[in-house]
């Protein structure tokens, strides 16, 4: 398969090569126009025709790591409702495990992995470990709670794989706009790229960066072990005092004993993290005391986060859809380019993207297969299943954009959009409500994960179509591993809800489905008013981002960051804000070396908690 070579570009089109010190921590591709950015990437970043990438050993290595990470994420999700993002963890595990194999069996392991092979292994492992288990933890757990029985094994296996593959396919048209053009941060993907660069780097800057990566990993790992493994640290230290007659601890304000969010905040930057903090102060500091005081949510027993889902979902969906409409011309051109019959693409970079024939062939196979499984396995009428798939395409775009800007995938909030729709279309049918929500959860998770991996590959100069294949393989590996494990951990309804597997996400999803199956009319008027105000605020902020002068625009809070604050504990928003504050201070110094080392340290603290957290979950599962 032939790809355009960077050396085929005329010399006068190539911008000057970035300094090697900056290339270790490059988080965006320079260029004044999209064409200039593409040319710079193809000339100075792309390595797909120089280094091995999609090799058998990288796929097998990623599959093995993916089996481990999908098992730990499934267990952690059933235990706490949380899941580990595994991009950085998978990259480190791929590099270190292959290094160990080279020491034990040098003849079998072969030469060291190239950076792109490490990236490929990370993509397989990430797809297996993250993109396949989210719906099992929430929607399938809720299905078991509501119906009292599992779907058949083959049905659930096909459902998990086809929906993950559908999300991968849906994300393909968004890549050029969100990753290449807008260059959204995708903090976990950027951290994985920085980690891989550092592990494979040489020269004067290499040793200090490796030490910083190791220091961040060690420090974050020790804190995680002391907190989650040895029980010597609390999850967070609550702030004393009260606000509006409600204790600050009950409102969720405190200091997280975790460096992972601080590291992610440093990569997201000050604007998004400040918006998160502002949103947390408004929703948890101003709105929550009023909600508690009105009796809408009980201070002692009520879960304010369940109520927060409504305005949070409204703000995220409204902001993302409006941004989509404002960018419709650009996105329509990108989508049309996938299917047009033009003989030559407008830029050589387009020849490296996923071919339209692959996308069409995938959709022709996966969409009908999903419809059949939804109808026969879960009882959803074919027309309604087709509508759910069409809706999921738009919700995948929202998921990808929110993940790109905030590094969090709001699948719970997005599944509500589907559940609200089917509460109207199929009232009082809780099963159909849950099944269609499963389409959204799995496809949205998979789409966001693909673009996170494509961000890693874009910064490393990997071939995007090979990463697409790695994601599809990882989705298959994850489905084959996680579905049998789900049946093993959760043999029946009685396995959920106890001390061993509390499954909070499953019970929340089940309760939301029961409410929404009767329509929005069952919601309290105050809740419906909050949804309306949140949607209006999103419209105002998105339009302000567009219409204000550039100097004033940077002071406009991010509507996605403020919406996501409704779905996070205030302590998590504070940690992200502190990381963004560090990034702002380093940016104020305007030192390329300092910025590069900050990025490396941030990648280390993300990796440390991920690696140790996975290890703790494995120990808990085995013993």
C-alpha positions in Angstrom: 0.0 0.0 0.0 1.6 3.2 -1.2 1.5 6.4 0.8 2.7 9.9 -0.2 6.2 10.6 1.1 7.0 13.8 2.9 10.0 14.1 0.7 7.7 14.5 -2.3 6.7 18.0 -1.2 8.6 21.0 -2.7 11.3 22.3 -0.4 9.8 25.8 -0.4 6.5 24.6 1.0 8.1 23.2 4.1 8.3 25.4 7.2 11.4 25.4 9.3 11.9 22.3 11.4 11.0 22.8 15.0 13.9 22.5 17.5 14.5 19.0 18.8 13.9 20.1 22.4 10.4 21.3 21.6 9.6 18.2 19.5 9.7 16.1 22.6 6.7 17.9 24.0 4.9 19.2 20.9 1.2 19.4 21.7 0.0 21.2 18.5 1.2 21.4 14.9 2.2 24.9 13.8 0.7 26.6 10.8 -1.2 29.8 9.9 -3.7 28.0 7.7 -5.0 24.4 7.6 -3.0 23.7 4.5 0.2 25.0 6.1 -0.5 22.9 9.2 -1.0 19.8 7.0 2.2 20.5 5.1 4.2 20.9 8.3 2.8 17.6 9.8 3.5 15.7 6.6 7.0 17.1 6.2 8.3 17.2 9.8 6.1 15.0 11.9 4.9 12.1 9.8 6.9 8.9 10.3 4.6 6.3 8.8 6.8 5.5 5.8 10.0 5.4 7.9 9.1 3.4 11.0 7.2 0.1 11.5 3.8 0.6 13.0 1.1 -2.0 12.4 3.1 -5.1 13.1 2.0 -8.5 14.4 4.0 -8.1 17.7 2.5 -4.7 18.4 -1.0 -6.0 17.9 -0.4 -9.1 20.1 1.2 -7.0 22.8 -1.7 -4.5 22.8 -4.2 -7.4 22.9 -2.5 -8.9 25.9 -2.4 -5.6 27.7 -6.0 -4.9 26.6 -7.3 -8.1 28.3 -5.8 -7.0 31.6 -7.1 -3.4 31.4 -10.6 -4.3 30.3 -10.8 -6.8 33.2 -9.7 -4.1 35.7 -11.9 -1.4 34.3 -14.9 -3.8 34.4 -14.2 -4.6 38.0 -13.6 -1.0 39.0 -16.7 0.1 37.2 -18.9 -2.4 39.0 -17.2 -1.5 42.3 -17.2 2.3 42.1 -18.8 3.4 38.9 -15.5 4.8 37.7 -13.2 3.7 34.9 -9.5 4.3 34.2 -8.5 6.0 31.0 -5.8 3.6 29.8 -4.0 5.6 27.0 -0.9 6.5 29.0 -0.9 3.3 31.1 -1.1 1.1 28.0 1.8 3.0 26.4 4.0 2.5 29.4 3.0 -1.2 29.8 3.7 -1.9 26.1 7.2 -0.3 26.4 8.2 -1.9 29.7 6.7 -5.4 29.0 8.5 -5.6 25.6 11.7 -4.5 27.3 11.3 -7.3 29.8 10.7 -9.8 27.0 13.9 -8.7 25.2 15.8 -9.4 28.4 14.2 -12.8 28.9 13.9 -14.0 25.3 15.9 -11.6 23.1 15.6 -13.9 20.0 11.8 -14.1 20.2 11.2 -10.4 21.1 13.4 -9.0 18.4 14.5 -5.4 18.1 13.1 -2.7 20.4 9.6 -1.4 19.6 9.6 1.7 17.4 7.6 4.7 18.8 4.9 3.9 16.3 4.7 0.3 17.3 4.3 1.4 20.9 1.5 3.7 19.7 -0.2 0.9 17.8 0.0 -1.4 20.8 -1.5 1.4 23.0 -4.4 1.8 20.5 -5.3 -1.9 20.6 -5.1 -2.0 24.4 -7.0 1.3 24.8 -9.8 0.1 22.6 -10.0 -3.2 24.4 -9.7 -1.7 27.9 -11.8 1.4 27.7 -14.3 1.3 24.8 -16.0 -2.1 25.4 -16.9 -2.2 29.0 -18.8 1.1 29.7 -22.2 -0.2 28.6 -21.7 -3.4 30.6 -21.0 -1.5 33.8 -24.0 0.9 33.4 -26.6 -0.2 30.9 -26.3 -4.0 31.0 -26.1 -3.9 34.7 -29.3 -1.8 34.7 -30.9 -4.3 32.3 -30.2 -7.1 34.7 -31.6 -5.0 37.6 -34.8 -4.2 35.7 -35.5 -7.5 33.9 -33.9 -9.9 36.4 -32.0 -11.8 33.7 -29.0 -11.5 31.2 -29.4 -11.5 27.5 -27.8 -14.6 25.9 -24.0 -14.8 25.7 -23.8 -14.6 21.9 -26.3 -11.7 21.9 -24.3 -9.6 24.4 -21.0 -10.5 22.7 -22.3 -9.3 19.3 -23.9 -6.3 20.8 -20.7 -5.2 22.6 -18.5 -5.6 19.5 -20.9 -4.1 16.9 -21.6 -1.0 19.0 -17.9 -0.5 19.7 -17.1 -0.9 16.0 -20.0 1.5 15.1 -18.4 4.2 17.3 -15.0 3.7 15.6 -16.7 4.1 12.2 -18.7 7.2 13.3 -15.6 8.9 14.6 -13.8 8.7 11.2 -15.4 11.8 9.6 -14.6 13.9 12.7 -10.9 13.3 12.8 -9.8 15.9 10.2 -11.9 18.6 11.9 -11.3 17.9 15.6 -7.8 16.5 15.6 -6.1 18.1 12.5 -7.9 21.4 12.1 -9.1 22.5 15.6 -6.3 20.5 17.3 -8.4 20.0 20.5 -6.2 19.0 23.4 -7.3 15.4 24.0 -5.2 15.5 27.1 -4.9 11.8 27.6 -3.8 11.3 24.0 -1.3 14.1 24.3 0.1 12.7 27.5 0.5 9.3 25.8 2.3 10.9 22.9 4.7 12.7 25.3 5.3 9.5 27.3 6.1 7.5 24.1 8.4 10.3 22.9 10.2 10.5 26.2 10.7 6.7 26.4 12.2 6.6 22.9 14.2 9.9 23.1 17.9 10.4 22.9 20.2 13.4 23.3 20.8 16.0 26.0 17.2 16.5 26.9 16.3 12.8 27.0 17.8 11.9 30.4 16.2 14.8 32.4 12.8 14.1 30.8 13.0 10.3 31.6 13.8 11.2 35.2 10.9 13.6 35.4 8.6 11.0 33.9 9.8 8.5 36.5 9.5 11.0 39.3 5.9 11.8 38.4 5.0 8.2 38.0 6.6 7.2 41.4 5.1 10.1 43.3 1.6 9.6 41.9 1.9 5.8 42.3 2.9 6.1 46.0 0.0 8.4 46.7 -2.4 6.0 44.9 -1.0 3.0 46.8 -1.3 4.8 50.2 -4.9 5.9 49.4 -6.4 2.9 47.6 -4.1 0.0 48.6 -3.0 0.6 52.2 -5.8 2.9 53.3 -3.4 5.4 54.8 -4.9 8.4 53.0 -8.5 9.5 52.5 -9.9 9.9 49.0 -10.2 13.6 49.7 -9.9 16.0 52.6 -13.3 17.8 53.0 -13.3 21.6 53.6 -14.6 22.7 57.0 -17.6 25.0 57.4 -20.9 25.3 55.6 -22.5 27.3 52.8 -26.2 28.2 52.6 -26.8 26.0 55.6 -25.3 22.9 54.0 -21.9 21.5 55.1 -19.2 22.0 52.5 -18.4 18.3 52.8 -22.0 17.5 51.8 -21.6 19.8 48.8 -18.5 17.9 47.7 -15.9 20.7 48.3 -12.5 19.3 49.4 -9.0 18.5 48.3 -8.6 15.3 46.3 -5.7 13.1 47.4 -4.9 12.4 43.7 -2.4 13.8 41.3 -4.1 12.4 38.2 -6.5 15.3 37.9 -3.8 17.8 38.5 -1.8 16.3 35.7 -4.8 16.2 33.3 -5.5 19.9 34.2 -1.9 20.9 33.3 -2.5 19.4 29.8 -6.0 20.8 29.3 -4.8 24.4 30.1 -6.2 27.3 32.1 -9.3 28.2 30.1 -11.0 24.8 30.3 -10.0 24.2 33.9 -11.0 27.7 35.0 -14.4 27.1 33.4 -14.7 23.8 35.3 -14.0 25.5 38.6 -16.4 28.3 37.8 -19.1 25.8 36.9 -18.4 23.9 40.1 -18.8 27.0 42.2 -22.1 27.9 40.5 -23.8 24.4 40.4 -22.4 23.1 43.7 -22.0 26.4 45.6 -25.0 28.4 44.5 -27.6 26.0 43.0 -27.1 23.0 45.4 -28.0 24.8 48.6 -31.2 26.1 47.0 -32.1 22.6 45.7 -31.5 21.1 49.1 -33.4 23.9 50.8 -36.4 23.4 48.5 -36.7 19.8 49.5 -36.2 18.7 45.8 -33.2 16.6 47.0 -32.8 15.5 50.6 -29.6 16.7 52.3 -29.3 13.4 54.2 -30.4 10.8 51.6 -30.6 12.5 48.3 -28.0 12.3 45.6 -27.4 15.7 44.1 -25.4 14.2 41.3 -28.5 12.5 39.9 -30.2 15.8 39.8 -27.1 17.5 38.3 -27.3 15.1 35.3 -30.2 17.1 33.9 -28.7 20.6 33.6 -25.3 19.1 32.8 -26.7 17.1 29.9 -28.6 20.1 28.7 -25.6 22.3 28.6 -23.2 19.8 27.0 -25.7 18.8 24.3 -26.8 22.3 23.5 -23.3 23.7 23.3 -22.0 20.8 21.2 -25.0 20.9 18.8 -24.7 24.6 18.3 -21.0 24.4 17.7 -21.7 21.7 15.2 -24.3 23.9 13.4 -21.9 26.8 13.3 -19.2 24.5 11.8 -21.6 22.8 9.5 -20.1 24.1 6.4 -16.6 22.8 7.3 -17.8 19.5 8.6 -20.1 19.0 5.6 -17.1 19.5 3.3 -15.0 17.0 5.3 -17.9 14.5 5.3 -18.5 15.0 1.6 -14.8 14.5 0.9 -15.1 11.1 2.3 -17.7 10.1 -0.3 -17.0 12.3 -3.3 -15.7 10.8 -6.5 -12.9 13.2 -7.1 -9.8 11.5 -8.4 -7.3 13.3 -6.3 -7.6 14.7 -2.7 -7.1 18.4 -2.0 -3.9 17.7 0.0 -1.5 14.7 0.2 -2.4 14.3 3.9 -5.9 13.2 2.8 -4.4 10.1 1.1 -3.3 8.9 4.6 -6.8 9.0 6.1 -9.2 6.1 6.4 -10.5 5.5 2.8 -14.2 6.1 2.1 -14.5 2.5 0.8 -13.4 1.2 4.2 -15.9 3.4 6.0 -18.8 2.5 3.6 -18.0 -1.2 3.8 -17.9 -1.1 7.6 -21.2 0.8 7.8 -22.9 -1.6 5.4 -21.9 -4.5 7.6 -22.1 -3.1 11.1 -25.4 -1.0 10.9 -27.6 -3.9 9.7 -26.0 -6.2 12.2 -26.7 -3.8 15.0 -30.3 -3.4 13.9 -30.8 -7.2 14.0 -29.3 -7.6 17.4 -31.3 -4.7 18.8 -34.5 -6.1 17.4 -34.1 -9.8 18.2 -31.9 -9.6 21.3 -33.5 -6.6 23.1 -36.9 -6.3 21.5 -36.4 -2.8 20.0 -38.6 -2.2 16.9 -36.4 -1.9 13.8 -37.4 1.7 13.0 -36.7 2.9 16.5 -33.3 1.1 16.5 -32.4 2.8 13.2 -33.4 6.2 14.8 -31.2 5.4 17.8 -28.2 4.7 15.5 -28.8 7.9 13.6 -29.0 9.9 16.9 -25.8 8.2 18.1 -23.9 9.6 15.2 -24.7 13.1 16.4 -24.0 12.1 20.0 -20.7 10.6 19.1 -19.7 14.0 17.7 -20.7 15.6 21.0 -18.7 12.9 22.9 -15.6 13.5 20.8 -15.7 17.3 21.1 -16.3 17.2 24.9 -13.5 14.6 25.3 -11.2 16.7 23.2 -11.8 19.8 25.2 -12.1 18.4 28.7 -10.6 14.8 28.6 -13.8 13.4 30.1 -16.4 11.4 28.1 -19.9 12.3 29.3 -21.6 9.1 28.3 -24.0 9.2 31.2 -25.3 12.6 30.2 -25.5 11.7 26.5 -27.4 8.5 27.2 -30.0 10.7 28.8 -30.7 12.3 25.5 -31.5 8.9 24.0 -33.5 7.9 27.0 -35.6 11.1 26.9 -36.3 10.6 23.2 -37.5 7.0 23.7 -39.4 8.0 26.8 -41.6 9.9 24.4 -41.5 7.5 21.4 -41.9 4.3 23.4 -43.5 5.3 26.7 -43.5 2.9 29.6 -41.1 0.5 27.8 -38.1 0.5 30.2 -36.3 -2.3 28.3 -36.3 -0.4 25.0 -35.2 2.7 26.9 -32.2 0.9 28.3 -31.3 -0.9 25.0 -31.2 2.4 23.0 -29.2 4.0 25.8 -26.7 1.2 25.3 -26.2 2.1 21.7 -25.3 5.7 22.8 -23.0 4.6 25.6 -20.9 2.1 23.7 -20.6 4.0 20.5 -19.9 7.4 22.2 -17.1 5.8 24.4 -15.6 4.1 21.3 -15.6 7.2 19.2 -14.0 9.3 21.9 -11.4 6.6 22.4 -10.5 6.4 18.7 -9.9 10.2 18.5 -7.9 10.1 21.7 -5.6 7.5 20.1 -5.6 9.4 16.8 -4.4 12.4 18.7 -1.5 10.4 20.1 -0.7 9.1 16.6 -1.0 12.6 15.1 1.6 14.0 17.4 3.9 11.1 16.8 3.5 11.0 13.1 1.6 7.7 12.8 -0.5 6.6 9.9 -4.1 7.2 10.9 -5.7 4.4 8.9 -3.4 1.8 10.6 -4.6 3.2 14.0 -8.2 2.8 12.8 -7.5 -0.9 12.1 -5.8 -1.3 15.5 -8.9 0.2 17.2 -11.2 -2.3 15.4 -9.0 -5.2 16.5 -9.0 -3.9 20.0 -12.8 -3.7 20.0 -12.9 -7.3 19.1 -10.4 -8.4 21.7 -12.2 -6.4 24.3 -15.6 -7.9 23.5 -14.2 -11.4 23.6 -12.5 -10.8 27.0 -15.0 -8.6 28.8 -18.3 -10.3 28.1 -17.4 -13.7 29.6 -15.8 -11.9 32.5 -19.0 -9.9 33.0 -21.0 -13.1 33.2 -18.4 -14.5 35.6 -18.5 -11.5 38.0 -22.3 -11.0 37.7 -24.0 -14.4 37.4 -27.4 -13.0 38.5 -29.3 -10.1 39.9 -28.3 -10.8 43.5 -24.6 -10.2 42.6 -25.3 -6.4 42.2 -25.9 -4.0 45.0 -24.0 -5.6 47.8 -20.7 -4.6 49.4 -18.7 -6.6 46.9 -20.2 -5.1 43.7 -22.3 -2.0 44.6 -22.6 -1.1 40.9 -23.7 2.5 41.4 -23.7 3.4 37.7 -26.1 0.5 37.0 -28.6 1.5 39.7 -28.5 5.2 38.6 -29.1 4.2 35.0 -32.0 1.9 36.0 -33.7 4.6 38.0 -33.2 7.2 35.3 -34.7 4.7 32.7 -37.8 4.2 35.0 -38.3 7.9 35.3 -37.7 8.7 31.6 -39.9 5.9 30.3 -42.8 8.0 31.5 -41.5 11.2 29.8 -40.2 14.5 31.0 -43.6 15.4 32.5 -42.7 13.4 35.6 -39.8 15.8 36.4 -40.3 18.5 38.9 -40.9 22.0 37.5 -37.7 23.3 39.1 -35.7 20.6 37.3 -37.3 21.4 34.0 -36.5 25.1 34.6 -32.8 24.2 35.4 -32.6 22.3 32.1 -33.9 25.4 30.2 -31.6 27.8 32.0 -28.6 25.6 31.3 -29.4 25.3 27.6 -29.8 29.1 27.4 -26.5 29.7 29.1 -24.8 27.3 26.7 -26.2 29.2 23.7 -25.0 32.6 25.1 -21.5 31.3 25.8 -21.1 29.6 22.4 -22.3 32.7 20.5 -20.0 34.9 22.7 -17.1 32.7 21.6 -18.0 33.4 18.0 -19.0 37.0 18.0 -16.7 38.8 20.5 -13.4 40.3 19.4 -10.4 37.9 19.8 -9.0 39.7 22.7 -12.3 39.4 24.7 -13.0 35.9 23.4 -10.4 34.3 25.5 -12.2 35.4 28.7 -15.4 33.7 27.8 -15.9 30.5 29.9 -16.1 27.2 28.0 -19.7 26.0 28.0 -18.4 22.4 27.8 -16.2 22.9 30.8 -19.1 24.4 32.8 -21.4 21.7 31.7 -19.0 19.0 32.7 -18.7 20.5 36.1 -22.2 19.4 36.8 -21.1 15.8 36.4 -17.9 16.0 38.5 -17.3 16.4 42.2 -16.2 19.9 43.1 -13.0 18.5 44.5 -12.2 17.0 41.1 -12.8 20.3 39.4 -10.5 22.0 41.9 -7.7 19.5 41.2 -8.1 20.1 37.4 -8.1 23.9 38.1 -4.8 23.6 40.1 -3.2 21.8 37.2 -4.4 24.4 34.8 -3.0 27.1 37.1 0.4 25.5 37.0 0.2 25.5 33.2 -0.7 29.2 33.1 2.2 30.0 35.4 4.6 28.1 33.2 3.2 29.7 30.1 3.7 33.1 31.7 7.4 32.3 32.0 7.5 31.5 28.3 10.2 28.9 28.6 10.0 26.1 26.0 12.1 23.9 28.2 9.9 24.5 31.2 6.7 23.8 29.2 8.2 20.6 27.8 9.2 19.3 31.3 5.8 20.2 32.7 4.1 18.1 30.0 6.4 15.2 30.8 5.8 15.5 34.5 2.1 15.7 33.9 2.2 12.5 31.8 4.1 10.8 34.6 1.6 11.6 37.3 -1.3 10.4 35.0 0.6 7.2 34.3 1.5 6.6 38.0 -2.1 6.5 39.2 -3.2 4.5 36.2 -0.6 1.8 36.7 -0.9 1.5 40.4 -4.7 1.7 40.3 -4.8 -1.2 37.8 -2.5 -3.2 40.0 -4.6 -2.6 43.1 -7.8 -3.7 41.3 -6.1 -6.8 40.0 -4.9 -7.7 43.5 -8.4 -7.1 44.9 -10.0 -9.2 42.1 -7.6 -12.2 42.7 -7.6 -12.1 46.5 
